């Protein structure tokens, strides 16, 4: 029977950043995903969690929680 190992990663994208910074973060995020894929990790799910302001509770961006799995080495 196949045994699995799991990994959780997080990436924040803030609405307060400039459009240029947001693009840079997405590009960096893409590189991380490709690196994990090369190491055998498969993205199986993700969850976008709103980042809210301390006093206003307005959404300021999102934290993306990424859930990966890969077969456990024997």
CHARMM internal coordinates of N, CA and C (Angstrom, degrees):
IC EDIT
DIST 1 N 1 CA 1.4405
DIST 1 CA 1 C 1.5404
ANGL 1 N 1 CA 1 C 108.47
DIST 1 C 2 N 1.3192
ANGL 1 CA 1 C 2 N 115.82
DIHE 1 N 1 CA 1 C 2 N 140.00
DIST 2 N 2 CA 1.4603
ANGL 1 C 2 N 2 CA 121.43
DIHE 1 CA 1 C 2 N 2 CA 179.49
DIST 2 CA 2 C 1.5266
ANGL 2 N 2 CA 2 C 109.74
DIHE 1 C 2 N 2 CA 2 C -73.75
DIST 2 C 3 N 1.3278
ANGL 2 CA 2 C 3 N 115.59
DIHE 2 N 2 CA 2 C 3 N 132.16
DIST 3 N 3 CA 1.4574
ANGL 2 C 3 N 3 CA 120.41
DIHE 2 CA 2 C 3 N 3 CA 172.74
DIST 3 CA 3 C 1.5213
ANGL 3 N 3 CA 3 C 107.44
DIHE 2 C 3 N 3 CA 3 C -106.64
DIST 3 C 4 N 1.3281
ANGL 3 CA 3 C 4 N 115.91
DIHE 3 N 3 CA 3 C 4 N 146.71
DIST 4 N 4 CA 1.4508
ANGL 3 C 4 N 4 CA 121.43
DIHE 3 CA 3 C 4 N 4 CA -174.61
DIST 4 CA 4 C 1.5158
ANGL 4 N 4 CA 4 C 111.32
DIHE 3 C 4 N 4 CA 4 C -116.89
DIST 4 C 5 N 1.3176
ANGL 4 CA 4 C 5 N 115.38
DIHE 4 N 4 CA 4 C 5 N 150.43
DIST 5 N 5 CA 1.4569
ANGL 4 C 5 N 5 CA 120.43
DIHE 4 CA 4 C 5 N 5 CA 166.84
DIST 5 CA 5 C 1.5203
ANGL 5 N 5 CA 5 C 106.97
DIHE 4 C 5 N 5 CA 5 C -117.44
DIST 5 C 6 N 1.3242
ANGL 5 CA 5 C 6 N 115.79
DIHE 5 N 5 CA 5 C 6 N 153.44
DIST 6 N 6 CA 1.4627
ANGL 5 C 6 N 6 CA 121.08
DIHE 5 CA 5 C 6 N 6 CA -172.35
DIST 6 CA 6 C 1.5291
ANGL 6 N 6 CA 6 C 110.53
DIHE 5 C 6 N 6 CA 6 C -125.93
DIST 6 C 7 N 1.3111
ANGL 6 CA 6 C 7 N 114.54
DIHE 6 N 6 CA 6 C 7 N 154.95
DIST 7 N 7 CA 1.4641
ANGL 6 C 7 N 7 CA 121.57
DIHE 6 CA 6 C 7 N 7 CA 179.50
DIST 7 CA 7 C 1.5237
ANGL 7 N 7 CA 7 C 107.33
DIHE 6 C 7 N 7 CA 7 C -142.15
DIST 7 C 8 N 1.3271
ANGL 7 CA 7 C 8 N 115.65
DIHE 7 N 7 CA 7 C 8 N 139.84
DIST 8 N 8 CA 1.4610
ANGL 7 C 8 N 8 CA 121.97
DIHE 7 CA 7 C 8 N 8 CA 174.50
DIST 8 CA 8 C 1.5244
ANGL 8 N 8 CA 8 C 107.47
DIHE 7 C 8 N 8 CA 8 C -118.89
DIST 8 C 9 N 1.3229
ANGL 8 CA 8 C 9 N 116.10
DIHE 8 N 8 CA 8 C 9 N 130.02
DIST 9 N 9 CA 1.4650
ANGL 8 C 9 N 9 CA 121.80
DIHE 8 CA 8 C 9 N 9 CA 177.56
DIST 9 CA 9 C 1.5201
ANGL 9 N 9 CA 9 C 108.18
DIHE 8 C 9 N 9 CA 9 C -124.15
DIST 9 C 10 N 1.3208
ANGL 9 CA 9 C 10 N 116.32
DIHE 9 N 9 CA 9 C 10 N 159.90
DIST 10 N 10 CA 1.4588
ANGL 9 C 10 N 10 CA 121.46
DIHE 9 CA 9 C 10 N 10 CA -179.29
DIST 10 CA 10 C 1.5207
ANGL 10 N 10 CA 10 C 109.53
DIHE 9 C 10 N 10 CA 10 C -132.75
DIST 10 C 11 N 1.3280
ANGL 10 CA 10 C 11 N 115.41
DIHE 10 N 10 CA 10 C 11 N 141.40
DIST 11 N 11 CA 1.4632
ANGL 10 C 11 N 11 CA 121.94
DIHE 10 CA 10 C 11 N 11 CA 174.91
DIST 11 CA 11 C 1.5233
ANGL 11 N 11 CA 11 C 107.78
DIHE 10 C 11 N 11 CA 11 C -137.44
DIST 11 C 12 N 1.3187
ANGL 11 CA 11 C 12 N 116.98
DIHE 11 N 11 CA 11 C 12 N 125.35
DIST 12 N 12 CA 1.4666
ANGL 11 C 12 N 12 CA 121.36
DIHE 11 CA 11 C 12 N 12 CA 177.53
DIST 12 CA 12 C 1.5174
ANGL 12 N 12 CA 12 C 109.79
DIHE 11 C 12 N 12 CA 12 C -99.70
DIST 12 C 13 N 1.3112
ANGL 12 CA 12 C 13 N 116.74
DIHE 12 N 12 CA 12 C 13 N 137.63
DIST 13 N 13 CA 1.4633
ANGL 12 C 13 N 13 CA 123.62
DIHE 12 CA 12 C 13 N 13 CA 172.48
DIST 13 CA 13 C 1.5292
ANGL 13 N 13 CA 13 C 106.02
DIHE 12 C 13 N 13 CA 13 C -128.08
DIST 13 C 14 N 1.3113
ANGL 13 CA 13 C 14 N 116.51
DIHE 13 N 13 CA 13 C 14 N 113.39
DIST 14 N 14 CA 1.4604
ANGL 13 C 14 N 14 CA 121.60
DIHE 13 CA 13 C 14 N 14 CA -175.61
DIST 14 CA 14 C 1.5271
ANGL 14 N 14 CA 14 C 111.03
DIHE 13 C 14 N 14 CA 14 C -96.92
DIST 14 C 15 N 1.3156
ANGL 14 CA 14 C 15 N 116.67
DIHE 14 N 14 CA 14 C 15 N 137.70
DIST 15 N 15 CA 1.4624
ANGL 14 C 15 N 15 CA 121.57
DIHE 14 CA 14 C 15 N 15 CA 174.33
DIST 15 CA 15 C 1.5267
ANGL 15 N 15 CA 15 C 111.10
DIHE 14 C 15 N 15 CA 15 C -69.61
DIST 15 C 16 N 1.3086
ANGL 15 CA 15 C 16 N 117.06
DIHE 15 N 15 CA 15 C 16 N -16.27
DIST 16 N 16 CA 1.4649
ANGL 15 C 16 N 16 CA 120.99
DIHE 15 CA 15 C 16 N 16 CA -178.28
DIST 16 CA 16 C 1.5259
ANGL 16 N 16 CA 16 C 112.04
DIHE 15 C 16 N 16 CA 16 C -80.19
DIST 16 C 17 N 1.3394
ANGL 16 CA 16 C 17 N 117.29
DIHE 16 N 16 CA 16 C 17 N -15.84
DIST 17 N 17 CA 1.4520
ANGL 16 C 17 N 17 CA 120.49
DIHE 16 CA 16 C 17 N 17 CA 178.52
DIST 17 CA 17 C 1.5188
ANGL 17 N 17 CA 17 C 109.58
DIHE 16 C 17 N 17 CA 17 C -74.79
DIST 17 C 18 N 1.3043
ANGL 17 CA 17 C 18 N 116.54
DIHE 17 N 17 CA 17 C 18 N 156.39
DIST 18 N 18 CA 1.4607
ANGL 17 C 18 N 18 CA 121.04
DIHE 17 CA 17 C 18 N 18 CA 175.10
DIST 18 CA 18 C 1.5320
ANGL 18 N 18 CA 18 C 109.09
DIHE 17 C 18 N 18 CA 18 C -67.14
DIST 18 C 19 N 1.3251
ANGL 18 CA 18 C 19 N 115.83
DIHE 18 N 18 CA 18 C 19 N 161.48
DIST 19 N 19 CA 1.4674
ANGL 18 C 19 N 19 CA 120.17
DIHE 18 CA 18 C 19 N 19 CA 178.16
DIST 19 CA 19 C 1.5274
ANGL 19 N 19 CA 19 C 110.18
DIHE 18 C 19 N 19 CA 19 C -58.84
DIST 19 C 20 N 1.3351
ANGL 19 CA 19 C 20 N 116.66
DIHE 19 N 19 CA 19 C 20 N -38.77
DIST 20 N 20 CA 1.4640
ANGL 19 C 20 N 20 CA 120.88
DIHE 19 CA 19 C 20 N 20 CA 179.18
DIST 20 CA 20 C 1.5277
ANGL 20 N 20 CA 20 C 110.59
DIHE 19 C 20 N 20 CA 20 C -62.22
DIST 20 C 21 N 1.3201
ANGL 20 CA 20 C 21 N 116.46
DIHE 20 N 20 CA 20 C 21 N -45.32
DIST 21 N 21 CA 1.4803
ANGL 20 C 21 N 21 CA 120.56
DIHE 20 CA 20 C 21 N 21 CA 179.92
DIST 21 CA 21 C 1.5191
ANGL 21 N 21 CA 21 C 110.56
DIHE 20 C 21 N 21 CA 21 C -64.18
DIST 21 C 22 N 1.3340
ANGL 21 CA 21 C 22 N 117.40
DIHE 21 N 21 CA 21 C 22 N -39.37
DIST 22 N 22 CA 1.4611
ANGL 21 C 22 N 22 CA 120.14
DIHE 21 CA 21 C 22 N 22 CA 178.30
DIST 22 CA 22 C 1.5247
ANGL 22 N 22 CA 22 C 110.75
DIHE 21 C 22 N 22 CA 22 C -62.07
DIST 22 C 23 N 1.3391
ANGL 22 CA 22 C 23 N 117.10
DIHE 22 N 22 CA 22 C 23 N -42.27
DIST 23 N 23 CA 1.4641
ANGL 22 C 23 N 23 CA 120.92
DIHE 22 CA 22 C 23 N 23 CA 178.07
DIST 23 CA 23 C 1.5216
ANGL 23 N 23 CA 23 C 110.13
DIHE 22 C 23 N 23 CA 23 C -63.26
DIST 23 C 24 N 1.3287
ANGL 23 CA 23 C 24 N 117.12
DIHE 23 N 23 CA 23 C 24 N -42.78
DIST 24 N 24 CA 1.4699
ANGL 23 C 24 N 24 CA 121.05
DIHE 23 CA 23 C 24 N 24 CA 178.74
DIST 24 CA 24 C 1.5307
ANGL 24 N 24 CA 24 C 111.07
DIHE 23 C 24 N 24 CA 24 C -60.52
DIST 24 C 25 N 1.3324
ANGL 24 CA 24 C 25 N 116.20
DIHE 24 N 24 CA 24 C 25 N -40.77
DIST 25 N 25 CA 1.4641
ANGL 24 C 25 N 25 CA 120.22
DIHE 24 CA 24 C 25 N 25 CA 179.44
DIST 25 CA 25 C 1.5238
ANGL 25 N 25 CA 25 C 111.17
DIHE 24 C 25 N 25 CA 25 C -66.31
DIST 25 C 26 N 1.3197
ANGL 25 CA 25 C 26 N 117.46
DIHE 25 N 25 CA 25 C 26 N -39.48
DIST 26 N 26 CA 1.4669
ANGL 25 C 26 N 26 CA 120.71
DIHE 25 CA 25 C 26 N 26 CA 178.84
DIST 26 CA 26 C 1.5278
ANGL 26 N 26 CA 26 C 110.08
DIHE 25 C 26 N 26 CA 26 C -66.28
DIST 26 C 27 N 1.3261
ANGL 26 CA 26 C 27 N 117.65
DIHE 26 N 26 CA 26 C 27 N -40.54
DIST 27 N 27 CA 1.4648
ANGL 26 C 27 N 27 CA 121.08
DIHE 26 CA 26 C 27 N 27 CA 177.75
DIST 27 CA 27 C 1.5343
ANGL 27 N 27 CA 27 C 109.99
DIHE 26 C 27 N 27 CA 27 C -62.90
DIST 27 C 28 N 1.3275
ANGL 27 CA 27 C 28 N 117.08
DIHE 27 N 27 CA 27 C 28 N -45.65
DIST 28 N 28 CA 1.4674
ANGL 27 C 28 N 28 CA 121.06
DIHE 27 CA 27 C 28 N 28 CA 177.80
DIST 28 CA 28 C 1.5289
ANGL 28 N 28 CA 28 C 110.87
DIHE 27 C 28 N 28 CA 28 C -62.05
DIST 28 C 29 N 1.3231
ANGL 28 CA 28 C 29 N 116.03
DIHE 28 N 28 CA 28 C 29 N -40.19
DIST 29 N 29 CA 1.4637
ANGL 28 C 29 N 29 CA 122.53
DIHE 28 CA 28 C 29 N 29 CA 178.60
DIST 29 CA 29 C 1.5286
ANGL 29 N 29 CA 29 C 109.48
DIHE 28 C 29 N 29 CA 29 C -61.31
DIST 29 C 30 N 1.3089
ANGL 29 CA 29 C 30 N 117.48
DIHE 29 N 29 CA 29 C 30 N -42.68
DIST 30 N 30 CA 1.4582
ANGL 29 C 30 N 30 CA 122.63
DIHE 29 CA 29 C 30 N 30 CA 178.68
DIST 30 CA 30 C 1.5280
ANGL 30 N 30 CA 30 C 110.51
DIHE 29 C 30 N 30 CA 30 C -60.85
DIST 30 C 31 N 1.3222
ANGL 30 CA 30 C 31 N 116.70
DIHE 30 N 30 CA 30 C 31 N -40.86
DIST 31 N 31 CA 1.4674
ANGL 30 C 31 N 31 CA 120.93
DIHE 30 CA 30 C 31 N 31 CA 178.73
DIST 31 CA 31 C 1.5286
ANGL 31 N 31 CA 31 C 110.95
DIHE 30 C 31 N 31 CA 31 C -64.46
DIST 31 C 32 N 1.3266
ANGL 31 CA 31 C 32 N 116.80
DIHE 31 N 31 CA 31 C 32 N -39.91
DIST 32 N 32 CA 1.4716
ANGL 31 C 32 N 32 CA 120.78
DIHE 31 CA 31 C 32 N 32 CA 177.39
DIST 32 CA 32 C 1.5256
ANGL 32 N 32 CA 32 C 109.96
DIHE 31 C 32 N 32 CA 32 C -63.07
DIST 32 C 33 N 1.3298
ANGL 32 CA 32 C 33 N 117.11
DIHE 32 N 32 CA 32 C 33 N -44.74
DIST 33 N 33 CA 1.4659
ANGL 32 C 33 N 33 CA 120.72
DIHE 32 CA 32 C 33 N 33 CA -179.86
DIST 33 CA 33 C 1.5285
ANGL 33 N 33 CA 33 C 110.87
DIHE 32 C 33 N 33 CA 33 C -61.88
DIST 33 C 34 N 1.3269
ANGL 33 CA 33 C 34 N 117.23
DIHE 33 N 33 CA 33 C 34 N -43.91
DIST 34 N 34 CA 1.4639
ANGL 33 C 34 N 34 CA 120.30
DIHE 33 CA 33 C 34 N 34 CA 178.77
DIST 34 CA 34 C 1.5170
ANGL 34 N 34 CA 34 C 111.59
DIHE 33 C 34 N 34 CA 34 C -64.37
DIST 34 C 35 N 1.3197
ANGL 34 CA 34 C 35 N 118.01
DIHE 34 N 34 CA 34 C 35 N -38.14
DIST 35 N 35 CA 1.4540
ANGL 34 C 35 N 35 CA 122.09
DIHE 34 CA 34 C 35 N 35 CA 178.05
DIST 35 CA 35 C 1.5272
ANGL 35 N 35 CA 35 C 110.64
DIHE 34 C 35 N 35 CA 35 C -63.90
DIST 35 C 36 N 1.3212
ANGL 35 CA 35 C 36 N 116.36
DIHE 35 N 35 CA 35 C 36 N -44.99
DIST 36 N 36 CA 1.4664
ANGL 35 C 36 N 36 CA 120.12
DIHE 35 CA 35 C 36 N 36 CA 178.19
DIST 36 CA 36 C 1.5269
ANGL 36 N 36 CA 36 C 110.70
DIHE 35 C 36 N 36 CA 36 C -62.91
DIST 36 C 37 N 1.3367
ANGL 36 CA 36 C 37 N 116.44
DIHE 36 N 36 CA 36 C 37 N -40.11
DIST 37 N 37 CA 1.4642
ANGL 36 C 37 N 37 CA 120.50
DIHE 36 CA 36 C 37 N 37 CA 177.73
DIST 37 CA 37 C 1.5225
ANGL 37 N 37 CA 37 C 111.56
DIHE 36 C 37 N 37 CA 37 C -61.15
DIST 37 C 38 N 1.3304
ANGL 37 CA 37 C 38 N 117.07
DIHE 37 N 37 CA 37 C 38 N -40.81
DIST 38 N 38 CA 1.4704
ANGL 37 C 38 N 38 CA 120.77
DIHE 37 CA 37 C 38 N 38 CA 178.07
DIST 38 CA 38 C 1.5199
ANGL 38 N 38 CA 38 C 111.61
DIHE 37 C 38 N 38 CA 38 C -64.20
DIST 38 C 39 N 1.3346
ANGL 38 CA 38 C 39 N 116.45
DIHE 38 N 38 CA 38 C 39 N -27.84
DIST 39 N 39 CA 1.4684
ANGL 38 C 39 N 39 CA 121.24
DIHE 38 CA 38 C 39 N 39 CA 177.98
DIST 39 CA 39 C 1.5221
ANGL 39 N 39 CA 39 C 112.50
DIHE 38 C 39 N 39 CA 39 C -85.97
DIST 39 C 40 N 1.3431
ANGL 39 CA 39 C 40 N 116.49
DIHE 39 N 39 CA 39 C 40 N 6.05
DIST 40 N 40 CA 1.4577
ANGL 39 C 40 N 40 CA 120.44
DIHE 39 CA 39 C 40 N 40 CA 175.61
DIST 40 CA 40 C 1.5151
ANGL 40 N 40 CA 40 C 115.65
DIHE 39 C 40 N 40 CA 40 C 93.99
DIST 40 C 41 N 1.3405
ANGL 40 CA 40 C 41 N 117.66
DIHE 40 N 40 CA 40 C 41 N 1.82
DIST 41 N 41 CA 1.4577
ANGL 40 C 41 N 41 CA 120.36
DIHE 40 CA 40 C 41 N 41 CA -179.93
DIST 41 CA 41 C 1.5249
ANGL 41 N 41 CA 41 C 110.00
DIHE 40 C 41 N 41 CA 41 C -80.55
DIST 41 C 42 N 1.3160
ANGL 41 CA 41 C 42 N 115.85
DIHE 41 N 41 CA 41 C 42 N 134.38
DIST 42 N 42 CA 1.4600
ANGL 41 C 42 N 42 CA 122.75
DIHE 41 CA 41 C 42 N 42 CA 177.01
DIST 42 CA 42 C 1.5246
ANGL 42 N 42 CA 42 C 109.03
DIHE 41 C 42 N 42 CA 42 C -111.22
DIST 42 C 43 N 1.3332
ANGL 42 CA 42 C 43 N 116.38
DIHE 42 N 42 CA 42 C 43 N 126.65
DIST 43 N 43 CA 1.4633
ANGL 42 C 43 N 43 CA 120.89
DIHE 42 CA 42 C 43 N 43 CA 176.08
DIST 43 CA 43 C 1.5171
ANGL 43 N 43 CA 43 C 108.03
DIHE 42 C 43 N 43 CA 43 C -72.34
DIST 43 C 44 N 1.3249
ANGL 43 CA 43 C 44 N 116.51
DIHE 43 N 43 CA 43 C 44 N 120.41
DIST 44 N 44 CA 1.4653
ANGL 43 C 44 N 44 CA 119.77
DIHE 43 CA 43 C 44 N 44 CA -177.90
DIST 44 CA 44 C 1.5261
ANGL 44 N 44 CA 44 C 112.30
DIHE 43 C 44 N 44 CA 44 C -108.91
DIST 44 C 45 N 1.3421
ANGL 44 CA 44 C 45 N 116.50
DIHE 44 N 44 CA 44 C 45 N -19.92
DIST 45 N 45 CA 1.4592
ANGL 44 C 45 N 45 CA 119.17
DIHE 44 CA 44 C 45 N 45 CA -179.10
DIST 45 CA 45 C 1.5219
ANGL 45 N 45 CA 45 C 109.30
DIHE 44 C 45 N 45 CA 45 C -167.94
DIST 45 C 46 N 1.3191
ANGL 45 CA 45 C 46 N 115.07
DIHE 45 N 45 CA 45 C 46 N 160.48
DIST 46 N 46 CA 1.4636
ANGL 45 C 46 N 46 CA 119.71
DIHE 45 CA 45 C 46 N 46 CA 172.62
DIST 46 CA 46 C 1.5265
ANGL 46 N 46 CA 46 C 108.55
DIHE 45 C 46 N 46 CA 46 C -147.53
DIST 46 C 47 N 1.3046
ANGL 46 CA 46 C 47 N 114.96
DIHE 46 N 46 CA 46 C 47 N 160.18
DIST 47 N 47 CA 1.4666
ANGL 46 C 47 N 47 CA 122.04
DIHE 46 CA 46 C 47 N 47 CA 178.71
DIST 47 CA 47 C 1.5147
ANGL 47 N 47 CA 47 C 107.88
DIHE 46 C 47 N 47 CA 47 C -138.03
DIST 47 C 48 N 1.3225
ANGL 47 CA 47 C 48 N 117.30
DIHE 47 N 47 CA 47 C 48 N 128.42
DIST 48 N 48 CA 1.4662
ANGL 47 C 48 N 48 CA 122.50
DIHE 47 CA 47 C 48 N 48 CA 175.86
DIST 48 CA 48 C 1.5248
ANGL 48 N 48 CA 48 C 107.77
DIHE 47 C 48 N 48 CA 48 C -95.09
DIST 48 C 49 N 1.3270
ANGL 48 CA 48 C 49 N 115.95
DIHE 48 N 48 CA 48 C 49 N 116.64
DIST 49 N 49 CA 1.4642
ANGL 48 C 49 N 49 CA 121.94
DIHE 48 CA 48 C 49 N 49 CA -178.48
DIST 49 CA 49 C 1.5305
ANGL 49 N 49 CA 49 C 107.89
DIHE 48 C 49 N 49 CA 49 C -108.15
DIST 49 C 50 N 1.3438
ANGL 49 CA 49 C 50 N 117.72
DIHE 49 N 49 CA 49 C 50 N 121.42
DIST 50 N 50 CA 1.4703
ANGL 49 C 50 N 50 CA 119.16
DIHE 49 CA 49 C 50 N 50 CA -179.21
DIST 50 CA 50 C 1.5255
ANGL 50 N 50 CA 50 C 111.87
DIHE 49 C 50 N 50 CA 50 C -63.83
DIST 50 C 51 N 1.3318
ANGL 50 CA 50 C 51 N 115.68
DIHE 50 N 50 CA 50 C 51 N 137.77
DIST 51 N 51 CA 1.4604
ANGL 50 C 51 N 51 CA 122.21
DIHE 50 CA 50 C 51 N 51 CA 172.16
DIST 51 CA 51 C 1.5245
ANGL 51 N 51 CA 51 C 106.12
DIHE 50 C 51 N 51 CA 51 C -97.02
DIST 51 C 52 N 1.3107
ANGL 51 CA 51 C 52 N 116.81
DIHE 51 N 51 CA 51 C 52 N 121.40
DIST 52 N 52 CA 1.4604
ANGL 51 C 52 N 52 CA 120.04
DIHE 51 CA 51 C 52 N 52 CA -176.29
DIST 52 CA 52 C 1.5168
ANGL 52 N 52 CA 52 C 111.01
DIHE 51 C 52 N 52 CA 52 C -112.76
DIST 52 C 53 N 1.3365
ANGL 52 CA 52 C 53 N 114.45
DIHE 52 N 52 CA 52 C 53 N 155.76
DIST 53 N 53 CA 1.4586
ANGL 52 C 53 N 53 CA 120.42
DIHE 52 CA 52 C 53 N 53 CA 176.83
DIST 53 CA 53 C 1.5175
ANGL 53 N 53 CA 53 C 110.70
DIHE 52 C 53 N 53 CA 53 C -69.21
DIST 53 C 54 N 1.3003
ANGL 53 CA 53 C 54 N 116.20
DIHE 53 N 53 CA 53 C 54 N 150.63
DIST 54 N 54 CA 1.4635
ANGL 53 C 54 N 54 CA 121.84
DIHE 53 CA 53 C 54 N 54 CA -177.14
DIST 54 CA 54 C 1.5279
ANGL 54 N 54 CA 54 C 112.00
DIHE 53 C 54 N 54 CA 54 C -63.36
DIST 54 C 55 N 1.3117
ANGL 54 CA 54 C 55 N 116.71
DIHE 54 N 54 CA 54 C 55 N -43.16
DIST 55 N 55 CA 1.4644
ANGL 54 C 55 N 55 CA 119.92
DIHE 54 CA 54 C 55 N 55 CA -174.64
DIST 55 CA 55 C 1.5256
ANGL 55 N 55 CA 55 C 113.41
DIHE 54 C 55 N 55 CA 55 C -98.49
DIST 55 C 56 N 1.3203
ANGL 55 CA 55 C 56 N 117.68
DIHE 55 N 55 CA 55 C 56 N -32.40
DIST 56 N 56 CA 1.4605
ANGL 55 C 56 N 56 CA 120.46
DIHE 55 CA 55 C 56 N 56 CA -173.47
DIST 56 CA 56 C 1.5175
ANGL 56 N 56 CA 56 C 114.24
DIHE 55 C 56 N 56 CA 56 C -98.31
DIST 56 C 57 N 1.3142
ANGL 56 CA 56 C 57 N 117.29
DIHE 56 N 56 CA 56 C 57 N -20.18
DIST 57 N 57 CA 1.4648
ANGL 56 C 57 N 57 CA 123.00
DIHE 56 CA 56 C 57 N 57 CA -174.14
DIST 57 CA 57 C 1.5218
ANGL 57 N 57 CA 57 C 112.99
DIHE 56 C 57 N 57 CA 57 C 62.66
DIST 57 C 58 N 1.3396
ANGL 57 CA 57 C 58 N 118.17
DIHE 57 N 57 CA 57 C 58 N 14.86
DIST 58 N 58 CA 1.4588
ANGL 57 C 58 N 58 CA 121.22
DIHE 57 CA 57 C 58 N 58 CA 173.99
DIST 58 CA 58 C 1.5255
ANGL 58 N 58 CA 58 C 109.24
DIHE 57 C 58 N 58 CA 58 C -73.02
DIST 58 C 59 N 1.3209
ANGL 58 CA 58 C 59 N 116.39
DIHE 58 N 58 CA 58 C 59 N 144.03
DIST 59 N 59 CA 1.4571
ANGL 58 C 59 N 59 CA 120.98
DIHE 58 CA 58 C 59 N 59 CA 178.80
DIST 59 CA 59 C 1.5288
ANGL 59 N 59 CA 59 C 109.07
DIHE 58 C 59 N 59 CA 59 C -69.35
DIST 59 C 60 N 1.3359
ANGL 59 CA 59 C 60 N 115.98
DIHE 59 N 59 CA 59 C 60 N 126.63
DIST 60 N 60 CA 1.4660
ANGL 59 C 60 N 60 CA 122.50
DIHE 59 CA 59 C 60 N 60 CA -178.01
DIST 60 CA 60 C 1.5233
ANGL 60 N 60 CA 60 C 112.06
DIHE 59 C 60 N 60 CA 60 C -109.90
DIST 60 C 61 N 1.3150
ANGL 60 CA 60 C 61 N 116.90
DIHE 60 N 60 CA 60 C 61 N -1.82
DIST 61 N 61 CA 1.4582
ANGL 60 C 61 N 61 CA 122.75
DIHE 60 CA 60 C 61 N 61 CA -177.89
DIST 61 CA 61 C 1.5198
ANGL 61 N 61 CA 61 C 108.69
DIHE 60 C 61 N 61 CA 61 C 152.64
DIST 61 C 62 N 1.3198
ANGL 61 CA 61 C 62 N 115.51
DIHE 61 N 61 CA 61 C 62 N -165.19
DIST 62 N 62 CA 1.4588
ANGL 61 C 62 N 62 CA 119.66
DIHE 61 CA 61 C 62 N 62 CA -177.41
DIST 62 CA 62 C 1.5206
ANGL 62 N 62 CA 62 C 111.04
DIHE 61 C 62 N 62 CA 62 C -137.14
DIST 62 C 63 N 1.3162
ANGL 62 CA 62 C 63 N 115.01
DIHE 62 N 62 CA 62 C 63 N 144.72
DIST 63 N 63 CA 1.4592
ANGL 62 C 63 N 63 CA 122.27
DIHE 62 CA 62 C 63 N 63 CA 168.57
DIST 63 CA 63 C 1.5255
ANGL 63 N 63 CA 63 C 105.29
DIHE 62 C 63 N 63 CA 63 C -102.01
DIST 63 C 64 N 1.3075
ANGL 63 CA 63 C 64 N 115.92
DIHE 63 N 63 CA 63 C 64 N 123.93
DIST 64 N 64 CA 1.4537
ANGL 63 C 64 N 64 CA 120.80
DIHE 63 CA 63 C 64 N 64 CA 178.83
DIST 64 CA 64 C 1.5177
ANGL 64 N 64 CA 64 C 108.30
DIHE 63 C 64 N 64 CA 64 C -99.73
DIST 64 C 65 N 1.3245
ANGL 64 CA 64 C 65 N 115.58
DIHE 64 N 64 CA 64 C 65 N 118.31
DIST 65 N 65 CA 1.4581
ANGL 64 C 65 N 65 CA 121.88
DIHE 64 CA 64 C 65 N 65 CA 175.60
DIST 65 CA 65 C 1.5239
ANGL 65 N 65 CA 65 C 106.76
DIHE 64 C 65 N 65 CA 65 C -95.73
DIST 65 C 66 N 1.3168
ANGL 65 CA 65 C 66 N 116.17
DIHE 65 N 65 CA 65 C 66 N 125.49
DIST 66 N 66 CA 1.4576
ANGL 65 C 66 N 66 CA 122.22
DIHE 65 CA 65 C 66 N 66 CA -175.59
DIST 66 CA 66 C 1.5157
ANGL 66 N 66 CA 66 C 109.00
DIHE 65 C 66 N 66 CA 66 C -114.42
DIST 66 C 67 N 1.3060
ANGL 66 CA 66 C 67 N 116.12
DIHE 66 N 66 CA 66 C 67 N 132.33
DIST 67 N 67 CA 1.4595
ANGL 66 C 67 N 67 CA 121.74
DIHE 66 CA 66 C 67 N 67 CA -177.37
DIST 67 CA 67 C 1.5298
ANGL 67 N 67 CA 67 C 108.91
DIHE 66 C 67 N 67 CA 67 C -114.49
DIST 67 C 68 N 1.3295
ANGL 67 CA 67 C 68 N 115.62
DIHE 67 N 67 CA 67 C 68 N 123.05
DIST 68 N 68 CA 1.4580
ANGL 67 C 68 N 68 CA 122.79
DIHE 67 CA 67 C 68 N 68 CA -177.52
DIST 68 CA 68 C 1.5239
ANGL 68 N 68 CA 68 C 110.33
DIHE 67 C 68 N 68 CA 68 C -120.30
DIST 68 C 69 N 1.3329
ANGL 68 CA 68 C 69 N 114.95
DIHE 68 N 68 CA 68 C 69 N 157.44
DIST 69 N 69 CA 1.4586
ANGL 68 C 69 N 69 CA 120.36
DIHE 68 CA 68 C 69 N 69 CA 171.55
DIST 69 CA 69 C 1.5172
ANGL 69 N 69 CA 69 C 107.81
DIHE 68 C 69 N 69 CA 69 C -143.72
DIST 69 C 70 N 1.3525
ANGL 69 CA 69 C 70 N 114.72
DIHE 69 N 69 CA 69 C 70 N 158.36
DIST 70 N 70 CA 1.4553
ANGL 69 C 70 N 70 CA 122.04
DIHE 69 CA 69 C 70 N 70 CA 171.57
DIST 70 CA 70 C 1.5206
ANGL 70 N 70 CA 70 C 107.90
DIHE 69 C 70 N 70 CA 70 C -155.84
DIST 70 C 71 N 1.3096
ANGL 70 CA 70 C 71 N 116.71
DIHE 70 N 70 CA 70 C 71 N 155.71
DIST 71 N 71 CA 1.4665
ANGL 70 C 71 N 71 CA 118.43
DIHE 70 CA 70 C 71 N 71 CA 178.03
DIST 71 CA 71 C 1.5243
ANGL 71 N 71 CA 71 C 110.52
DIHE 70 C 71 N 71 CA 71 C -61.53
DIST 71 C 72 N 1.3053
ANGL 71 CA 71 C 72 N 115.28
DIHE 71 N 71 CA 71 C 72 N 137.14
DIST 72 N 72 CA 1.4660
ANGL 71 C 72 N 72 CA 121.05
DIHE 71 CA 71 C 72 N 72 CA 179.72
DIST 72 CA 72 C 1.5281
ANGL 72 N 72 CA 72 C 108.90
DIHE 71 C 72 N 72 CA 72 C -72.83
DIST 72 C 73 N 1.3405
ANGL 72 CA 72 C 73 N 115.22
DIHE 72 N 72 CA 72 C 73 N 135.97
DIST 73 N 73 CA 1.4670
ANGL 72 C 73 N 73 CA 120.43
DIHE 72 CA 72 C 73 N 73 CA 178.27
DIST 73 CA 73 C 1.5276
ANGL 73 N 73 CA 73 C 109.86
DIHE 72 C 73 N 73 CA 73 C -65.22
DIST 73 C 74 N 1.3149
ANGL 73 CA 73 C 74 N 114.85
DIHE 73 N 73 CA 73 C 74 N 142.49
DIST 74 N 74 CA 1.4704
ANGL 73 C 74 N 74 CA 119.07
DIHE 73 CA 73 C 74 N 74 CA -178.73
DIST 74 CA 74 C 1.4995
ANGL 74 N 74 CA 74 C 112.71
DIHE 73 C 74 N 74 CA 74 C -73.55
END
COOR INIT
IC SEED 1 N 1 CA 1 C
IC BUILD
